[in-house]
Amino acid sequence: MSDRRSRPVRLGPRAIAALLLVSAIGVVSIGWPLLADADSGLAHSQDAPWLFAALLPLLVGVVVATIADSGLDAKAVAMLGVLAAVGAALRPLGAGTAGLEPMFFLMVLSGRVLGPGFGFVLGSVTMFASALLTGGVGPWMPFQMLSMGWFTMGAGLLPAPYRLRGRAELLMLAAYGGVAAFAYGTVMNLYGWTIVPGLGSGISFHPGDPLPENLVRFFAYCLATSLGWDLGRAVLTMALTLTIGSTLLKALRRATRRASFEVQVTFDGPEGVKAPTGP
């Protein structure tokens, strides 16, 4: 009999193309002010609705491309909805206090089990649902969706689960969660830093200045404004991963097997021919 262990959803060429397109749009939409001249103006608050309108069909495109490449059924999409609802419900528990947001822990483990394509969609949809739940809808929301999508996708890009299990896997996921928690905060800082007026000259964004000078100011801005929040998010994500991560990983993998995520089970027939069986 073949390996019955759950594996992340395989990324096919169409899913990879869709993810690259979404990510390219996200990088340009978040980072373009750093390369703009002083007369270009900053329009993050005005372009957010257009970015959101473009993001939704692209997210659907990632799902459709992943299903087409991997042959998943409606149960897989239903599982995405369940995990997004759970993640949205977890976010208000910390109320953003000192960056203590338990939803990040769930996104790390879910991305690990689901893979990068579905992980990206799960992160984005979860952030969208949590914004509706907490009243956090605003021009920052599409940027949060992109950042959380990348956060969850990264967990799906880690080494394959069947090559690394047990304590070693938890340590890897905890390390990733800690680093990615800071990365999430850094990306969101880049969005806000370019549009918030009235900062000190040492940490303000100066349109048209050389990129290295603005990056030095940006680093100082991160240290001055969000280091405590990012540290709290990273510590909580790592702590939850190391303490209850093993139990949740087993539950998620069991659920994905029942949702037909795993490779189809086969057995060797009398003539050595492998015939498929149900999951």
Sequence and secondary structure as in RCSB ss.txt:
>XXXX:A:sequence
MSDRRSRPVRLGPRAIAALLLVSAIGVVSIGWPLLADADSGLAHSQDAPWLFAALLPLLVGVVVATIADSGLDAK
AVAMLGVLAAVGAALRPLGAGTAGLEPMFFLMVLSGRVLGPGFGFVLGSVTMFASALLTGGVGPWMPFQMLSMGW
FTMGAGLLPAPYRLRGRAELLMLAAYGGVAAFAYGTVMNLYGWTIVPGLGSGISFHPGDPLPENLVRFFAYCLAT
SLGWDLGRAVLTMALTLTIGSTLLKALRRATRRASFEVQVTFDGPEGVKAPTGP
>XXXX:A:secstr
            HHHHHHHHHHHHHHHHHHHGGGG  TTS   HHHHHHHHHHHHHHHHHHHHHHHHHHHT  HH
HHHHHHHHHHHHHHHHHHHTTGGG  THHHHHHHHHHHH HHHHHHHHHHHHHHHHHHHT  STTHHHHHHHHHH
HHHHHHTSS GGGS THHHHHHHHHHHHHHHHHHHHHHHHHHHTT  S  TTT   TTS HHHHHHHHHHHHHHH
THHHHHHHHHHHHHHHHHHHHHHHHHHHHHHHHTT S   EEE TTS EEE   
